[in-house]
Amino acid sequence: MADLKNQLHWVQGREIQTIFIGGGTPSLCSIEAMEVLFVGLRKTLDFADDIEITLEANPGASDREKFSALKKLGVNRLSIGVQSFNDGYLQNLGRIHSSQQAIETLKQAQVVGFDNINIDLMFGFEGQSIDECLYDVKQAIALSPAHISFYQLTVEPNTFFAKHPPKLSQENAWEMQEQGQLLLEQAGFIQYEVSAFSQRPAKHNLNYWQFGDYLGIGAGAHGKITTEGKILRTLQSKSPKDFTQNNQNKITAVKQLSFEFMLNALRLKAGFESDLFTQRTGQSIPTIQQQLNKAQALGLLELNDKRIQPSEKGFNFLNDLQVIFL
């Protein structure tokens, strides 16, 4: 709460549309601690009537009683880090839950009335077959979540996988992605973003991809705020001891704004309305017209008077499209 109060001046007079409580395993916090947090949030912030409040929950870290208490506090969306329904791959990832625990966790949340649940699902593990990947997708669909995040295992710097990257052919990874997406779409999950499939798109996710503002609260958090016509990026220290003091704020260079906007907004399958570019960057469409024309000529982008949208080719080769605006 101290960190929030330090940053409160950035959002004075603004209604809060979404809250995402993540960055680890917040579901491990006691209900008493969560009660203190929510009382503080409601006293400090102006909540929208239809606010979306998401909490990250790892399988095995919550039970029916805790889910019920969280729902009463105002949490109305859960994001559950399942990752896989294969116990071997879960162990390789260093996860402490089993596939059965993942299934039980989701069912317990549904029993107490959570109907807006995301499942995180990875593919691209070393040795994973296409059939194993599709089994995971089918299991996720069978649990009837509202949202499934389906993405390839990402290798982060300074991790075990960075030193020992998984061996998987790009051809197999592409096949997993294509067939997995097809299964999701056949089950009624609409792809609205590169790795997001939903019967109910997440408002919080959309805000990111539409280059909206957000406060980053807590150790290691980052934020984006529009202030006095400029874009401010905030980064809190990762140290729990001094993150309220030892943080970094940086104004984004004007020449970088169009690229940052396109880097995010082009991840949306439906693209964006051209007016949004001006609203979020303060720049007009003619400033990027040359790049737009180039992307269109390459068959990567579809343009009309009001909307800019990746073509099917552009969505499949997104990096090639985004780099045009660099």
Secondary structure, 3 states (H helix, E strand, C coil): CHHHHHHHHHHCCCCEEEEEECCCCHHHCCHHHHHHHHHHHHHHCCEEEEEEEEEEECCCCCCHHHHHHHHHHCCCEEEEEEECCCHHHHHHHCCCCCHHHHHHHHHHHHHCCCCCEEEEEEECCCCCCHHHHHHHHHHHHHCCCCEEEEEECCCCCCCHHHHCCCCCCHHHHHHHHHHHHHHHHHCCCEEEECCEEECCCCHHHHHHHCCCCECCCCCCCEEEEEECCEEEEEECCCCCCCCCCCCEEEECCHHHHHHHHHHHHCCECCCEEHHHHHHHHCCCHHHHHHHHHHHHHCCCEEECCCEEEECHHHHHCHHHHHHHHC
